């Protein structure tokens, strides 16, 4: 038995706005599916997911520095 494609029963043209991000897109409506299905680039363009999606997010490295005055350092050392 051949596999048939899943086709939407309707397609709605919409403008989605989230904060300052605006996306003009098609919203596909499927039978027996509650909710809206968006293409992956719509949430990306609305800044809901990472800007480089679907590429892997690179590891994050950071360094921090702190300055501690002499009195605070003595308290920490129990002097």
C-alpha positions in Angstrom: 0.0 0.0 0.0 1.6 3.3 -1.0 2.2 6.1 1.6 0.0 9.1 0.8 1.1 12.6 1.6 -0.6 14.4 4.4 -2.3 17.4 2.8 -3.8 20.4 4.6 -7.6 20.9 4.5 -7.0 24.6 4.4 -4.2 27.2 4.2 -4.6 30.6 5.9 -2.4 33.5 5.0 -1.6 35.4 8.2 0.7 38.1 9.6 2.1 37.1 13.0 3.5 39.7 15.4 5.4 39.1 18.5 7.0 42.2 20.1 8.8 43.9 17.2 9.1 40.8 15.1 6.6 40.5 12.2 6.2 37.4 9.9 3.9 37.0 6.9 3.2 33.3 6.6 0.9 30.4 5.7 -0.8 28.6 8.5 -1.7 25.0 7.5 -4.8 23.4 8.9 -4.9 19.6 9.1 -7.8 17.3 9.9 -7.6 15.8 13.5 -4.8 18.1 14.6 -5.6 20.7 17.3 -3.5 23.8 17.2 -1.5 25.6 14.5 1.4 24.1 12.5 4.0 26.6 11.5 7.1 26.1 9.4 10.3 26.0 11.5 11.5 29.4 10.1 8.4 31.3 11.4 9.2 30.8 15.2 12.9 31.6 14.3 11.9 34.8 12.6 9.6 35.7 15.5 12.6 35.1 17.8 11.0 32.3 19.7 13.8 29.9 18.8 17.5 30.5 18.2 18.4 32.6 15.2 20.7 29.9 13.7 18.1 27.1 14.0 18.2 24.3 12.6 22.0 24.5 13.0 23.4 23.2 16.3 24.0 25.9 18.9 27.7 26.2 19.5 29.0 25.8 23.1 29.1 28.9 25.1 32.2 29.9 26.9 32.5 32.8 29.3 34.9 34.1 31.8 34.2 36.3 34.8 36.3 38.5 37.0 35.6 39.9 40.4 37.3 42.4 42.6 37.2 41.9 46.3 38.4 44.5 48.7 40.9 43.6 51.4 38.3 43.7 54.2 35.9 41.4 52.4 38.7 39.0 51.6 39.7 38.9 55.3 36.1 38.1 56.3 36.0 35.2 53.8 39.3 33.9 55.1 38.2 34.2 58.7 40.9 36.6 59.8 
